[in-house]
Amino acid sequence: MYSLLILVAILCVSPACLADTGATSAQDPSAVPDVKIERTGLSPAEQAKFLQTRGPGSILGKLGNFASLLYAAENILIGSTDREVLEKPLHTAYPSRAVYQPTRAEFFDTIARQTGTSYKYMADNDSWIFDPPAMPVPYSIDVLPGWKVEDRGQYVAYIPDMAPVGMDIYMMGLYSDLQPEQKVKIENFMAMACSQALPKGVGPADMKPVDLDGVQALYYECPGRVKDMHWRQWAFIKDGQGYLIVSAFKSDNKDKIVGDVDRMLKTFHVK
């Protein structure tokens, strides 16, 4: 099973390979032969060393398609035993490589977050497998009565009973060995991740530092671009994990949602 679905991932953007197998579509795994990929597995020490190497943090397309690109460009084999996981869309969580290049472990963590999986190494074919269940979130928070929680992969939605949205907590990638100027650039990058919700011309210089779980977060609030909507956000790094917390609400729910969000964020704690 591992060799079949890893091979499907590799073939997703390779028409020539599809022709060789007789398959007409990478979306038809049954048409792909169960071919064993001959690769030499890494020892535990070699795995640890590999996970600490750094590379670009950009991601493109669905997991299956991106697996093909990663294999072609860097000879790194990733996949899943779950066809639905291979169809999960991915997007870049890191700033430009000039600002930061994540370790492979940090990069894989981002892929796992976005696909709702955990990853493990398979020595028999030198591959990294992304399968459910999802990794636990790296923080704790006390959820107030009347709010429900939905883990959506890269972020967790906290939804009040009086509105369709209330607060989302995004996990914006892992970071390590940051220089002070790097940390500033990364937090500025995260703060602008939802720039479409901010007034035109607003940037990190317009945001103010506030305390959140013992660190300084870049905070901003403003009327939303949608009529009668309001927006609040916090961007910060704590213990190497980037976070963007956003809250959107209508005027008639402002007092209730703002009060509840503030109370919940006082209990927010990175594990």
N, C-alpha and C positions, 0 to 999 in steps of 0.2 A: 504493500500500500504506500509506504513512504516513497519508493522509487517511482511509482506511477505518478503521484501528484506533484512531486518535485519536477519530474520531466514535463508535466503539463505546464508548470510555471515557466520553465526554460523556453518552451515552444511558443509561449503566448504571442511574442512579436517576431517570430522567425518563420516566414512563409516557406523558405527553402527547406527548413527542417520539417515543416508540416508536409511538404510534398514528398520528402523522403520516407515518411511514415505512412503516407496514404491518407492521413487525416485531412478533413476539409475545414475544420475549425478547431481552435484551441479551446473553445467552449464545449467540446464534445470529448471528455476524457476517455470515454469507452472506445474511441477510435485510435487512441494512442497505445502502442504496445507497452507492456510492463517491462521496460528495459532497465537493467541495473547499471547505475552510473559508477564507474570504477574510479574511486578517489582514495587517497591515503588519509586515514583519520589522524587527528591531532591528539597528542597526549594531554592529560589535565594541565600540565605546565604550559604546553604550547597553546592550549585554548585560552588560558588566563593571559598569556602574552598577546595573543591575537586580539582579545577583547579590549586591551589597553592601547592598541594602535589607533591612530586617528585618521579620519578621512572626511570627505565632503559630507555635509549634512542635508543636502538637497534630496528630495524624493519626488517621484513623478508617477502619476497614474495609479491604477489598481495594483494590489500587491503582486498578482501574477505577472503583470507586465513589467513592474519594477524589478521583480526577481530576474527576469530575462536580461534587463539592462545591467543589473549588478553583476550577473554571471559573465556577461560579455565584456564588461569594462574592467572588472577587478577579480574575476575568477572566484567570487564568493557565492556559495550556493545556499539559497534560502527557499523555503517552501512551506507547505501545510498539508496535513492529511484531510483538511476540511475544504471542500470546493467553495463554500460560501466565503471563507476567509480569503481565498485567492481573488475574490471579486470585490473585496473591501477597498474603497478609495483611500489614497494616501495624499498628504500634502506636507510641504516643508514646514517644520517647526523652528528651525534654526536660522539665525541671520547669515549673512554672506560668509564664505570661507575666509575672507580677509579679517573678519571679526572673530570667528570661532570655528574650529573643526572638532566635532565630537569624537569621543572614543567609540569603538565599535559597540561596546556595551551600552553606552548612552544612546547611540543610534538605534540599536535593536530595541531598547526600552521604548523609544518613540514609536517604532513600528508596532510593537506589541500593544501600546496604549491605543493607537488609532484603530487597530483591528480587533480589540477586545480579546487579546490572547496573552499567553505567556510563551517564552521561547526556551528551547533546550537544544543541546548539541547531540547529533547522531554521528558517532564515529564510523559506522559501517560505510557511509557514503560522504563523510566530511561535509555535513549540511547542518544548517540551523533551522529548526522547525518551529513554526508559530501556530499554536493550537490553543483552543479554549482549555481551561477557564481563563478569564481576565485576571491580570495582576491586581492585588488589592491597592486601594488608593494610599498614597504616602502621608496622609494627614487624617486628623480626626476633627469632628465638629458636632456640636449638640444641635440636633434638628428640632425646631419648635413644633408643638402640636399644630395641625392644620397644614403642614408642609409635607410633600412627598418627595422622594429621592429617586432619580433615574440615572444610572451609570451609562453614559453614552460613549465610552471609550476614552478619547482624549479629554473629555470634560464630564463633570457630573452636574446634572440639572437639579435645582431645588425649586419646587413649584408650589406656590401657595394655593389654597383652595379657592381664593377669590379671583385668580388670574391665570392665564396660560403660561406665563413666565414670571420669574422672580429673581433668581440668582443662579449663575453658572460659575463653576470653578474649573478653569482650564489648567491642565498640566502641560507646560510649555517647553519641556525638554530638560534633561539633566546636564549639568555643567561641572567642570572640575578645573582646579589650578588656575583660577581666574586672577588676572591682574586687575587692580581697581578701575582702570580706564576701560577694560573689557566689560566688567560688570555694569558700568554705567551705560555703555553702548547696547548691551544685551537687554537691560531693563527698558531702555528707550525703545528698542525694537519691539519688545513685548507690549509696551504701552500703546504702540501704534498698530497692533494686530487687528483691532476693530476700528480702524480709522474711518470707515464708512459710517459709523455711528456718531462721530465727532463733528463739530462744526468745521467748515473749511478753514484751513490755515492754522488750526490748533496743533501743537506739537508738544513734546516732552517738557519744553521750557515753560509751558503754561500750566503744568501739573505741579502739585505740591507734595512734599513728603509727609506721610502720616505713619504712626506706629501700628504694626500688625504682627502679632506673634513674635515680638521682640526684635523685629527688623524694620527698616524704613521702606515703605511701599510708595510708589508713585501713584498719587490719587488725582482723579478728575471727575467732576460731575457737571452736567449740562442738560439743557432741553434736548430731546431727541430730534432727529431729522423728520421723524414721523409725527404728525400733529398730535398734541396732547400726550406725548410720551416723554419720559425723562430717563437719563442715563447716568450711571455711576460705574467707576472701575478702579481697580487696584492692581498694580504690576510690581512684582518683587521676586527675588531669589532667596530661598531659605534652605540651608543645608544642601546646596547644590541642585535643588529642584526649582525650576522656573514656574511661576504661577501668574495667571491673569484671572482675576475675579471680576465679573461684570454683573450689573443689576439693572434691569429695565422695568419700567412700571408706568402706568397711567396716573394722571393727576388725582383722580378720585380714589386711588389706592395708595397714594404716596405715603401718608402717615403710617399706615399699617405695615407696608412692605419695608420702608426705610427703617422703622423701628425694629422689626423682626430681623432684618438683615444685619443691622448693627449689633443686635444682641447675639445672633449666631456667630458673627465674626469675632466677637470677644472670646468665644470658646474655640476658635480655629487654632489648631496646633499641629505643626509638622512632626511626624512620628520620629 
